[in-house]
Structure formats: structure tokens, C-alpha cells
């Protein structure tokens, strides 16, 4: 499909969840929008277990009805909580029993189908989506327009837009081109993962929940098991690079560790690998700024923490929810305070997730998760964060994450 305009109101890099929701909202607001996507959809991606907070943002973008209508056809698995297992201990968090207002259920999705569905709906609203193009350069020198150079095979061209949103995910296009990246303060970790065909016939497991299993002797290592409704599942292991130093292949990285946890093997039952194991390293990242002259970074293009609490897609959708109204204001000639109205609120929720991710890996939060005399009121507050409500400042564990978590850990450990 040829490009429809000489100049667009907004150019979006990346057609994943952040880019698709932003495109859908902008198109519905009557703006000309073009999305530049490097891959051809459908394409595989991790980040398959959504959080209930996502449903609010999908509804804002006019995309939730499509997700719900296509859930059965695309094998989206109904999800109502998270199950944790460690050395014989089981604990459950029911997302419907949370302190924050909002949806309490969501889906576990194969991202190739989920992302394609969102992109197609954005296109139906009027956004242009072009696949197979790589952004190679950006130029902010022109007074009115940002110029973006894109390549596809032997095709080389420049498109113009009044504003640029980077939703390129782990590709982090603008952070690389504008030298905005700096190392995350998280230790370098690796994730090895695959897809399986399995009925999940063994063990005590509710397939309406994600299962997070702690390694029996190395609590910094953990496994995810994400069931889909079509009889398949996503399986992965995450840990520091030191835990994978003696392996030669992604298969070894994954299965050597899985075979060290009998309970996980019991839950899997009979299985068949249907997508070979992959390995990614050093996925956490940070940037010096989330915005600049006529641009903003969305989702993982700005910052990615860790997959442990499935926060990636939630942060991506939240970033679009915050950014699009500001883009519209700026396009309409209003003055926008991107620091106050975008960076600070977005990073508030990211900071909440960060506190609990750090607490997971130093095992303090694990002690909270598996504490056997959990107070119901406190558990609903923690459940809200696990359900993605990391921006609900009525929750004291959001408002004062570090201090509240520290006190809670001390109480659990003393008991």
C-alpha cells in the first residue's frame, strides 16, 4: 500500500501494543497517523500474560471489544490471577479480590495474534500501518515537520510528520539514534523460553492463572508457565547470566533448569515442544529522557524492567494512554508540560513495579508472597499491584512502595 499523505500529523515507530493503541486513539481523534513496523505480522513476541489493568487502556483505545470478540478464535486464555510455587508452598492471588477499582480479569495471549488484531483494528479506525520498513534516521531540524528516513529492501524514502512516537519496543529506535540509552541499574539477566503443546494434566494448577515457580535451590531463578486456550503453553526461565554460563544452546538453558524442578515437570505432564527455545540477554534498559522536541517514547522503547510480574504490556498501554492526549493538545497549539504530565506519572507506576521486582530477586518479596498468615486487607493491596494497578495512589503500597514493602517484609520475617 502506498503512503497516503505527503505529511502526517503523527508518525509512530512500531505496531506493537503501544503503537497500535496510540494509532487507534489518534485516528479516532481525526488525526492522520502512519505506523512504521520493521516486521511483517504476525510475528512472535514474548510478554504473553496480560494484567487486568490492560483492559482499561484497551477500552480507552476502542480495542477491547475486538479482543473480547476474537478471544476464543485466537486461543486467548481467560486469566483471573497468579499462582506461585516454592519448595512445596503454594499461594494464589485472585485478581478479582483487589483493593483497586477496575477489571479483575484479563487474557493470556499469543502475541503474534494479539498484536496483529490490535494493529488491524487501528487500521480500521483510519491509521496507516506499513510493514517491513526500518527507520534508519530522523531529522528534527525542519521548523514544522520531523523527517524520518525509512528503508525496505531496495526502497529508500523519507516521510514527514508533525510529531513522532517511538513504540519500537526492544528495538529502541530513537534511544539509539538520539543516544538516549544508558544501562539499567538491574543486573544483567537472561530468559530462555519456548512454546509447548500440553494439557497441563499434573499438579495443583488452575489454568486460569499464570504459574510462577521459584527454583528449589536458587531463589533468584524463576519459571513462568502461561497456558493458552488452544492446548498450548509458554514456558520460560529467568535468572542472572551466571546461571547459564555452562550452557551452549537455548534448549540447554531452559531444560537444564526445568528438570531441576520436579513440580513444574509434574504440572506439564506429557508435552511436545512446538516452538524451539530462544534466549534473550540483557533486556532491561533505561533512557535519559522519555520525550523531547516533537517526540516521545512509549513502552519498552523508554524503559523495560523485567518479565517477572508481566508489567511490560501494561506499562506500554499506560504510556499511550498518557501520551496521546498530550500529543493532541500539542498538535492543536496548546503548550504541554511533558515532564509533569507524562514522565512523572508514567515513572510513578514504573517505580512501583521496580520496588517489587527488586524485592522479588533479593527474595524479600518472595517472603511476603509465601507468608502463610496474610492479612486479607494487605493482600488485596498487594493483589492490586500484581494486577497492574501500579498507578493507584490510594493504595499505600503504590504511594510509598519502598517504605511499605520494607515494613511488610519485616513483619513477615519476624512472624
C-alpha positions in Angstrom: 0.0 0.0 0.0 1.5 3.4 -0.9 1.8 6.2 1.6 -1.4 8.3 1.6 -0.1 11.7 2.7 2.9 13.9 1.9 3.0 14.8 5.6 1.3 13.2 8.6 0.1 14.6 12.0 1.9 11.7 13.8 4.4 9.1 12.8 4.6 6.0 15.1 7.5 3.6 15.0 6.3 0.1 15.9 3.0 -1.6 15.6 3.0 -3.5 18.9 0.5 -2.8 21.7 1.8 0.7 22.5 2.0 1.8 18.9 -1.4 0.2 17.9 -3.3 1.7 20.8 -1.7 5.2 20.2 -2.6 4.9 16.5 -6.2 3.9 17.2 -6.7 6.8 19.6 -5.1 9.4 17.3 -7.1 8.1 14.3 -10.3 8.3 16.2 -9.5 11.9 17.1 -9.3 12.7 13.4 -5.5 12.9 13.0 -3.5 11.5 10.1 -1.4 8.7 11.5 1.2 6.4 9.9 2.7 3.4 11.7 6.1 2.1 10.6 6.7 -1.5 11.6 10.0 -3.4 10.9 8.5 -6.9 11.0 5.8 -8.5 9.0 2.8 -9.5 11.1 2.0 -12.0 12.5 5.3 -12.2 14.3 6.3 -13.8 17.6 6.9 -11.8 20.8 7.1 -12.6 24.5 5.0 -10.7 27.1 2.1 -13.0 26.7 0.4 -12.7 30.1 -1.7 -9.5 30.3 -2.7 -7.8 33.5 -6.3 -6.7 34.3 -5.3 -3.0 34.2 -4.6 -3.5 30.5 -8.3 -3.9 29.9 -9.0 -0.3 30.9 -6.5 1.0 28.4 -7.7 -1.2 25.6 -11.2 0.0 26.3 -10.0 3.7 26.1 -8.4 3.0 22.7 -11.6 1.3 21.4 -9.9 -2.0 21.1 -11.3 -4.1 24.0 -14.4 -5.2 22.1 -12.3 -6.7 19.3 -10.1 -8.5 21.8 -13.1 -10.0 23.6 -14.9 -10.9 20.4 -11.8 -12.7 19.0 -10.6 -14.3 22.2 -12.0 -17.8 21.6 -11.0 -17.9 17.9 -7.4 -16.8 18.7 -6.9 -19.1 21.7 -6.7 -16.3 24.3 -6.9 -17.9 27.7 -9.1 -16.3 30.4 -6.9 -15.1 33.3 -8.1 -14.2 36.8 -4.9 -14.4 38.9 -1.4 -15.6 39.6 -0.3 -18.8 41.3 3.1 -19.1 43.0 5.0 -22.2 44.0 8.2 -22.6 46.0 9.6 -25.7 47.6 6.2 -27.3 48.4 4.5 -24.0 49.2 1.5 -22.8 47.1 -0.1 -19.4 47.2 -2.8 -17.8 45.0 -3.7 -14.2 44.2 -7.2 -13.8 42.8 -7.2 -10.5 40.8 -10.9 -10.0 41.4 -10.1 -9.7 45.2 -8.1 -6.5 44.9 -8.4 -3.1 46.5 -8.3 -1.0 43.3 -11.3 -0.3 41.2 -11.3 -1.7 37.7 -11.3 -5.0 35.8 -10.2 -8.1 37.7 -9.8 -10.5 34.8 -7.9 -10.4 31.5 -6.3 -12.8 29.0 -3.1 -14.7 28.3 -2.4 -14.2 24.6 -0.1 -15.4 21.9 1.3 -12.1 21.0 1.5 -12.7 17.2 -2.3 -12.9 17.2 -2.9 -10.2 19.8 -0.6 -7.6 18.2 -1.9 -8.3 14.7 -5.5 -7.9 16.0 -4.7 -4.5 17.6 -2.9 -3.3 14.5 -5.7 -4.3 12.2 -8.2 -2.5 14.4 -6.1 0.6 14.4 -6.0 0.5 10.6 -9.8 0.1 10.6 -10.0 3.3 12.5 -8.0 5.0 9.8 -4.4 4.7 10.8 -2.0 3.6 8.0 0.2 0.6 9.0 3.2 -0.2 6.8 5.2 -3.4 7.5 8.7 -4.3 6.6 10.2 -0.8 6.9 13.3 0.0 9.0 13.8 3.5 10.4 17.4 4.5 9.7 17.5 8.2 10.5 15.4 11.1 12.0 15.8 14.8 11.4 14.3 17.4 13.7 15.9 20.4 12.1 12.9 21.5 10.0 10.7 24.0 11.7 7.4 22.3 11.2 8.0 18.6 10.5 10.1 15.7 11.7 11.6 13.9 8.8 12.0 10.1 9.2 14.1 8.0 6.8 12.9 4.5 6.2 14.2 1.6 4.2 12.6 -1.5 2.8 14.7 -3.8 0.6 15.9 -1.6 -2.1 13.4 1.1 -1.4 14.7 4.2 0.4 12.4 7.2 1.2 11.6 10.0 3.7 8.3 10.7 5.3 7.3 13.7 7.4 5.2 14.2 10.5 4.4 16.9 13.0 5.1 14.6 15.9 7.0 11.3 16.3 6.1 8.5 18.8 8.6 5.7 19.3 6.8 2.4 20.2 9.6 0.2 18.8 9.9 -1.9 22.0 13.2 -3.7 22.4 14.4 -2.2 19.1 14.6 1.2 20.9 15.0 3.2 17.7 15.0 6.7 18.9 17.1 6.0 22.0 19.8 4.5 19.7 19.6 7.2 17.0 19.5 10.1 19.6 21.9 8.5 22.0 19.4 8.5 24.9 20.2 5.0 26.3 22.0 4.3 29.4 22.4 1.0 31.3 19.7 -0.2 33.6 20.6 -0.5 37.3 19.2 -4.0 37.2 21.7 -6.9 37.0 22.0 -8.5 33.6 19.6 -11.4 33.3 18.7 -13.9 30.7 15.4 -15.5 29.7 15.1 -18.8 27.9 11.7 -19.9 26.7 9.6 -22.0 24.3 6.1 -23.0 23.4 4.7 -26.4 24.2 1.7 -28.5 23.4 0.5 -29.8 26.7 -2.8 -30.5 28.6 -1.1 -29.4 31.9 -2.7 -32.5 33.4 -0.5 -32.8 36.5 -0.1 -31.0 39.8 -2.2 -28.5 41.6 -2.7 -25.8 38.9 -5.6 -23.6 37.8 -5.0 -22.9 34.1 -6.9 -19.5 34.5 -3.8 -18.3 36.3 -0.2 -17.7 35.3 2.1 -20.0 37.3 5.3 -18.6 38.7 7.7 -21.2 40.2 10.8 -20.5 42.2 13.8 -22.7 41.6 14.2 -25.1 44.6 17.8 -24.2 45.4 18.4 -20.8 43.7 15.6 -18.5 44.6 16.9 -15.8 42.2 15.9 -18.2 39.3 12.2 -18.5 38.5 10.0 -20.1 35.8 6.9 -18.9 34.1 4.1 -21.1 32.8 1.5 -19.4 30.7 -1.4 -21.6 29.4 -3.3 -20.7 26.2 -6.8 -21.8 25.4 -5.8 -24.0 22.4 -3.9 -26.6 24.5 -0.5 -24.9 24.2 1.5 -23.0 26.7 4.5 -20.7 27.0 7.3 -21.9 29.3 10.3 -19.8 30.4 13.1 -19.5 32.9 14.7 -16.2 34.0 17.9 -15.6 36.0 21.3 -13.9 36.1 23.8 -14.8 33.4 25.8 -16.8 35.9 23.1 -19.4 36.0 23.5 -20.1 32.2 27.3 -19.8 31.9 27.8 -23.5 31.3 25.2 -24.0 28.6 25.7 -24.0 24.8 22.2 -23.7 23.4 18.9 -22.0 24.4 17.4 -25.6 24.8 20.1 -26.4 27.4 19.5 -23.1 29.2 15.8 -23.8 29.5 15.5 -27.6 30.0 18.5 -28.0 32.3 16.8 -25.7 34.8 13.3 -27.1 34.2 14.5 -30.6 35.0 15.7 -29.3 38.4 12.1 -28.5 39.5 10.0 -31.8 39.8 6.8 -29.9 40.5 7.0 -28.0 37.2 7.6 -31.2 35.3 4.6 -32.7 37.0 2.3 -29.8 36.0 3.5 -30.0 32.4 2.6 -33.7 32.2 3.1 -35.0 28.6 4.3 -32.2 26.4 5.7 -31.6 22.9 7.9 -28.6 22.0 6.2 -26.7 19.1 8.3 -23.6 19.1 12.1 -24.1 19.7 13.7 -22.5 22.7 15.0 -19.0 22.4 17.4 -17.0 24.6 17.5 -13.2 25.2 20.1 -11.4 27.3 20.2 -8.0 29.0 16.7 -6.9 28.1 16.4 -4.3 30.9 17.1 -0.8 29.8 16.7 2.9 30.7 16.8 6.2 28.9 17.9 9.8 29.9 14.5 11.2 28.8 11.1 10.0 27.7 10.4 13.0 25.5 12.0 15.8 23.5 11.3 18.3 20.7 8.3 16.8 18.9 8.9 13.2 20.1 8.0 10.9 23.0 9.0 7.3 23.8 6.3 4.7 24.6 6.5 1.4 26.4 9.7 -0.6 26.2 11.3 1.9 23.9 11.6 4.0 27.0 12.2 1.5 29.8 11.8 -2.2 30.5 12.2 -3.7 33.9 11.7 -7.5 34.0 9.2 -10.1 33.0 8.5 -11.4 36.5 5.2 -9.6 37.1 4.2 -9.2 33.4 4.3 -5.5 33.6 5.6 -4.8 30.1 2.4 -4.6 28.1 0.7 -2.7 31.0 3.4 0.0 31.0 3.2 0.2 27.2 -0.5 0.7 27.2 -0.3 3.2 30.1 2.3 5.2 28.2 0.0 5.5 25.2 -2.9 6.5 27.4 -0.9 9.3 28.9 0.9 10.4 25.8 -1.9 10.6 23.2 -3.9 13.4 24.9 -0.7 15.4 25.2 0.1 14.9 21.5 -3.4 16.1 20.6 -3.0 19.2 22.8 0.3 20.0 21.2 -0.9 19.4 17.6 -3.8 21.8 18.5 -1.3 24.5 19.5 -1.5 24.2 23.3 1.5 24.3 25.5 2.3 20.9 27.0 4.3 20.1 30.1 5.6 16.6 29.1 7.7 16.3 32.3 4.8 16.9 34.7 2.0 15.3 32.7 3.9 12.3 31.1 7.3 11.4 32.6 6.4 11.8 36.3 3.1 9.9 36.3 4.4 7.2 34.0 7.5 6.7 36.1 5.5 6.6 39.3 3.9 3.3 38.2 7.2 2.0 36.8 8.8 2.9 40.2 6.1 0.9 42.0 6.8 -2.2 39.8 10.6 -1.6 40.3 10.3 -1.8 44.1 8.5 -5.2 43.9 10.7 -6.6 41.1 13.8 -5.8 43.2 12.2 -7.3 46.2 11.5 -10.5 44.3 15.1 -11.0 43.2 16.6 -10.3 46.7 13.8 -12.7 47.9 12.3 -10.2 50.4 9.0 -10.0 48.4 9.0 -13.8 48.0 8.8 -14.0 51.8 5.7 -11.8 51.6 4.1 -13.8 48.7 4.5 -17.1 50.6 3.7 -15.8 54.0 1.0 -18.1 55.4 -0.8 -15.6 57.8 -1.5 -12.9 55.2 -3.9 -10.2 56.4 -6.8 -10.0 53.9 -6.7 -6.2 53.6 -3.0 -6.1 52.9 -3.3 -9.0 50.5 -5.9 -7.1 48.4 -3.5 -4.1 48.2 -0.6 -6.3 47.0 -3.0 -8.1 44.6 -3.9 -4.8 43.0 -0.2 -4.2 42.2 0.1 -7.7 40.8 -3.0 -7.0 38.7 -1.2 -3.9 37.2 -2.8 -1.1 39.2 0.6 0.4 39.9 -0.7 4.0 39.4 -3.5 3.8 42.1 -2.1 6.2 44.7 -5.0 5.4 47.0 -3.1 2.2 47.6 -0.4 2.8 50.2 1.8 0.2 48.6 1.8 2.3 45.5 2.1 5.7 47.3 5.1 4.6 49.4 6.3 1.4 47.7 9.8 1.1 49.2 8.9 2.0 52.7 5.7 0.0 52.9 7.3 -3.1 51.4 10.2 -2.8 53.8 7.9 -2.7 56.8 5.8 -5.5 55.4 8.8 -7.7 54.9 10.0 -7.1 58.4 6.6 -8.1 59.8 6.5 -11.3 57.8 10.1 -12.2 58.6 9.6 -11.5 62.4 6.5 -13.8 62.4 
